[in-house]
Amino acid sequence: MEQADPSAPLDPGTQSLKASDLLFLSDLVSTEMDDVLVWWEKVPALRRGEIVSRLVEIAEENADLDFHTFFCYCVNDPDLTIRKEAIGGLWESEDRSIIALLVDRLANDDHADVRAAAALGLGQFALLAQQGKLLPRDGARVWQALREALCKGDEQLAVRRRALESTGALLFEEVSEWVMWGYQSEDTDLRQSALCAMGRSCDSSWLPLILREMHNGDPAMRYEAANACREMGDDEAVPHLATLVDDDDLQVQLAAIQALGSIGGAHAKKLLRLYAHSTMSDDSIREAAEVALEMTELEEAPIHFRMGH
C-alpha cells in the first residue's frame, strides 16, 4: 500500500493536502488498518487535523471514495478537532455500526462541540428510522440518545439544539412538544433549530409557523424558514419563497432559490427561469437559479432519460 509521507510539511499558505496524497485511506479493510495506524502514529498532531479535514472535503467532492473505516477510527481520537471532523465525515453514511459510535460520543465526550456533532450525525439515522429503513431497536437507540440530550437541563445549548434538529424527523408527539419548546424559546439560536426540525418533519401542520417566520426581522430566521420549506417540499410555500428571493440578505435569497429548486413544479420552474434570465439579478442569484432549474428538470425527467437511455 503506497502511502503519503507524514513528515512532509504543508506548502506555505496551503490549507489542505492533494487528494492523490490520501487515496490510500479510501476503501480500507480491517486487515489494512494495522499498517495505516503505524503510519498514523508518525504523523505530527497538527498535520493529523489537516489530513482528516481534507478527507472530509475529498469525500464530498468524490462519492466514489470511501473513508468510512478511517473516520470511524478517528471518532475516538484524543484530539477533539479530529473527533469532530471525523464525525462530520460520517454524516451521510447509512451504516448502522456508526450508531453506537455516535451515541457514545453524544453521551460521554468531554467537549460540547463533539457532542453537538454527534447529535447532528444521529439525525441521518433518525430519518432512516422514520422511513422504516432502520431496525426498530436501532431507531429506539437513536431516539433515546437524542431524547436524553434534550432532557439534560445542564447540557450545553449547542448540543440540545442539534439534538432538537435531529429529532425533527421522528414523528412522535413528544418530539412535537420539544419542537414547540424550542420555537417558543427566547433564545434565537434555539428558535432557528426549531424551524429546522419543523422542516425535517415534513409535517405540513408546521407550515403556517414556517411561513410566518419568512417575515421575521432576523435574517437568520428567514434563512431557516426557507430551508425548512426546502425540506418540507410543499408547493404551498412557492409564492412565499418568491418574496424571499428579493430579500436584502444574499444568504436568504440563495436559500429561497434552493428551496424552489427542491420543491419543483410548474410555478417554481417559471420563477427560476425568470431569475436565471433577469438582468436585474445579481450574478450569484442568476447562477443559483440556473443550477436549481437544472436540478429540478433533471429530477422531473423520466427515469430512462436520467439514465441516458
C-alpha positions in Angstrom: 0.0 0.0 0.0 1.6 3.3 -1.2 1.4 5.9 1.5 2.0 9.7 1.7 5.0 11.0 3.7 3.5 12.0 7.1 6.5 14.2 7.9 6.4 16.3 4.7 5.3 19.8 5.7 2.4 21.6 4.0 3.3 24.1 1.4 3.4 27.7 2.8 -0.2 29.1 2.7 -1.7 25.8 1.8 -4.6 24.7 4.0 -5.1 21.2 2.5 -3.3 18.2 1.0 -3.7 17.0 -2.5 -6.3 14.3 -2.9 -3.7 12.0 -4.5 -1.7 12.0 -1.3 -4.5 10.4 0.6 -6.2 8.0 -1.7 -4.7 5.0 0.1 -7.0 5.8 3.0 -10.1 5.0 0.9 -11.9 1.6 1.0 -9.8 0.3 3.8 -10.5 -3.2 5.1 -9.8 -4.3 8.6 -6.6 -6.1 7.6 -5.1 -2.9 6.3 -5.8 -0.8 9.4 -2.7 -2.1 11.3 -0.4 -0.7 8.6 -2.4 2.6 8.5 -2.1 3.0 12.3 1.6 2.5 12.2 1.7 5.4 9.6 -0.8 7.5 11.6 1.2 7.4 14.8 4.1 9.0 12.9 2.0 11.9 11.7 2.5 15.2 13.7 -0.5 16.2 15.6 -1.2 19.4 13.6 -0.9 17.6 10.3 -3.4 14.9 11.5 -6.1 17.6 11.8 -5.2 18.8 8.3 -5.5 15.3 6.9 -8.9 14.5 8.5 -10.3 17.8 7.4 -9.0 17.3 3.8 -10.5 13.8 3.8 -13.9 15.2 4.6 -13.6 17.6 1.6 -12.4 14.9 -0.7 -15.3 12.7 0.2 -17.8 15.5 -0.5 -16.1 16.1 -3.9 -16.0 12.4 -5.0 -18.7 10.0 -3.9 -16.6 7.0 -5.2 -14.1 7.5 -2.4 -15.0 5.9 1.0 -13.0 6.9 4.1 -15.6 5.3 6.4 -13.2 2.9 8.2 -10.6 5.6 8.8 -13.2 8.1 10.1 -14.6 5.5 12.5 -11.2 5.1 14.0 -10.7 8.9 14.3 -14.0 9.3 16.1 -12.2 8.2 19.3 -9.0 10.3 18.6 -7.6 12.2 21.6 -7.8 15.4 19.7 -11.3 17.0 19.9 -11.0 18.7 16.5 -10.2 15.4 14.8 -13.1 13.7 16.6 -15.5 16.4 15.4 -14.1 16.3 11.8 -14.4 12.6 11.7 -18.0 12.6 12.8 -18.7 15.2 10.1 -17.1 12.8 7.6 -19.7 10.1 8.6 -22.8 12.3 8.3 -24.0 10.8 5.0 -23.3 7.2 5.9 -26.1 4.7 6.5 -24.0 2.1 8.1 -25.8 1.1 11.4 -22.4 0.3 13.0 -21.9 4.1 13.3 -24.9 4.5 15.6 -23.0 3.1 18.6 -20.1 5.4 18.0 -22.3 8.5 17.8 -24.4 7.5 20.8 -21.2 7.1 22.8 -19.8 10.4 21.8 -23.1 12.2 22.5 -23.3 10.7 25.9 -19.7 10.7 27.0 -17.5 13.1 25.1 -15.8 15.8 27.2 -16.3 18.5 24.7 -19.6 20.1 23.7 -18.6 20.6 20.1 -18.1 16.9 19.6 -21.3 16.1 21.4 -23.1 18.5 19.2 -21.6 16.9 16.1 -22.6 13.5 17.3 -26.2 14.7 17.9 -26.3 16.1 14.4 -24.9 12.9 12.9 -27.6 10.9 14.5 -30.1 12.9 12.5 -29.3 10.8 9.5 -30.4 7.7 11.3 -33.5 9.4 12.8 -34.5 10.0 9.2 -33.8 6.4 8.2 -35.8 5.2 11.2 -38.8 7.3 10.3 -38.6 5.9 6.7 -38.6 2.3 8.0 -35.0 1.7 6.8 -33.6 1.0 10.2 -34.1 -1.8 12.6 -36.6 -0.9 15.3 -34.1 -1.4 18.1 -31.6 0.9 16.3 -34.3 3.5 15.8 -35.1 3.3 19.5 -31.5 3.7 20.4 -31.2 6.8 18.3 -34.3 8.4 19.8 -33.3 7.5 23.4 -29.8 9.1 22.9 -31.3 12.3 21.4 -34.0 12.5 24.0 -31.5 12.2 26.8 -29.5 15.1 25.4 -32.7 17.2 25.1 -33.8 16.4 28.6 -30.4 17.1 30.2 -31.0 20.6 31.6 -27.3 21.2 32.3 -26.3 20.3 28.8 -24.8 23.0 26.6 -27.4 24.7 24.4 -25.4 23.9 21.3 -25.8 20.2 21.9 -29.5 20.4 22.8 -30.1 22.5 19.6 -28.5 19.8 17.4 -30.4 17.1 19.2 -33.6 19.0 18.6 -32.8 19.3 14.8 -32.1 15.6 14.5 -35.3 14.6 16.3 -37.4 16.5 13.9 -37.6 13.6 11.5 -39.2 11.4 14.2 -42.9 11.9 14.2 -43.6 11.3 17.9 -45.9 13.5 19.9 -43.1 14.2 22.4 -40.9 15.4 19.5 -43.6 17.9 18.6 -43.6 19.2 22.1 -39.9 19.6 22.1 -40.1 21.5 18.8 -42.6 23.9 20.2 -40.5 24.3 23.3 -37.6 25.4 21.1 -39.8 27.6 18.9 -41.2 29.4 21.9 -37.8 30.0 23.5 -36.4 33.4 23.9 -33.1 32.1 22.5 -32.8 32.9 18.8 -30.4 30.0 18.1 -32.9 27.6 19.6 -35.7 29.0 17.6 -33.7 28.5 14.5 -33.2 24.9 15.4 -36.9 24.5 16.0 -37.6 25.7 12.4 -35.0 23.3 11.1 -36.8 20.5 13.0 -40.1 21.5 11.6 -38.8 21.2 8.1 -37.2 17.8 8.7 -40.5 16.5 10.0 -42.2 17.1 6.6 -45.4 17.7 8.7 -47.5 20.3 6.9 -49.1 21.3 10.2 -45.9 23.3 10.9 -46.1 25.2 7.6 -48.1 28.2 8.9 -45.4 28.9 11.5 -42.7 28.5 9.0 -44.3 30.8 6.5 -44.8 33.4 9.3 -41.1 33.4 10.0 -40.3 34.4 6.5 -41.3 37.9 7.7 -39.1 37.8 10.8 -36.8 40.8 11.2 -33.9 38.4 11.8 -32.3 37.2 8.5 -31.2 34.0 10.3 -34.8 33.1 11.0 -35.8 33.9 7.4 -33.0 31.7 6.2 -34.0 28.8 8.3 -37.6 29.3 7.2 -36.6 29.0 3.6 -34.5 25.9 4.4 -37.5 24.4 6.2 -39.6 24.9 3.2 -37.0 23.1 1.1 -37.0 20.1 3.4 -40.8 20.0 3.6 -41.3 20.2 -0.2 -44.8 21.7 0.0 -45.7 23.7 -3.1 -47.9 26.0 -1.0 -44.6 27.7 0.0 -43.7 28.7 -3.5 -45.3 32.1 -3.7 -43.9 32.9 -0.2 -40.4 31.9 -1.3 -40.7 34.2 -4.2 -40.8 37.1 -1.9 -37.6 36.0 -0.2 -35.7 36.0 -3.5 -35.9 39.8 -3.2 -34.7 39.7 0.4 -31.9 42.2 1.3 -29.8 39.3 2.7 -28.0 37.3 0.0 -27.9 34.0 2.0 -31.7 34.2 2.4 -32.1 34.8 -1.3 -29.9 31.8 -2.1 -31.8 29.6 0.4 -35.1 30.6 -1.2 -33.9 29.7 -4.7 -32.6 26.3 -3.5 -36.0 25.7 -1.9 -37.8 26.5 -5.1 -35.5 24.1 -6.9 -36.1 21.4 -4.4 -39.9 21.8 -4.4 -40.2 22.0 -8.2 -43.4 22.1 -10.2 -44.6 24.4 -12.9 -44.8 27.6 -10.7 -41.4 27.1 -9.1 -39.7 26.4 -12.5 -41.3 29.5 -14.0 -39.9 31.6 -11.2 -36.5 30.1 -11.5 -36.4 30.8 -15.3 -37.3 34.4 -14.5 -34.5 34.7 -12.0 -32.0 32.9 -14.2 -32.5 35.3 -17.1 -33.2 38.5 -15.2 -30.7 41.3 -15.9 -31.8 42.9 -12.6 -30.5 40.0 -10.6 -27.1 39.6 -9.0 -24.7 37.2 -10.8 -24.8 34.8 -7.9 -28.6 34.8 -7.9 -28.7 34.1 -11.7 -26.2 31.3 -11.3 -28.0 29.7 -8.3 -31.3 29.9 -10.2 -29.8 28.2 -13.3 -28.4 25.3 -11.1 -31.7 24.9 -9.2 -33.6 24.8 -12.5 -31.3 22.2 -14.0 -31.6 20.0 -10.9 -35.4 20.4 -10.9 -35.7 19.5 -14.5 -33.4 16.5 -14.1 -35.4 15.2 -11.1 -38.6 15.5 -13.0 -37.3 13.9 -16.2 -38.3 10.3 -17.0 -36.1 7.7 -15.4 -34.8 6.4 -18.8 -33.8 10.0 -19.7 -31.9 10.5 -16.5 -30.0 7.2 -17.1 -29.0 8.4 -20.5 -31.0 5.8 -22.5 
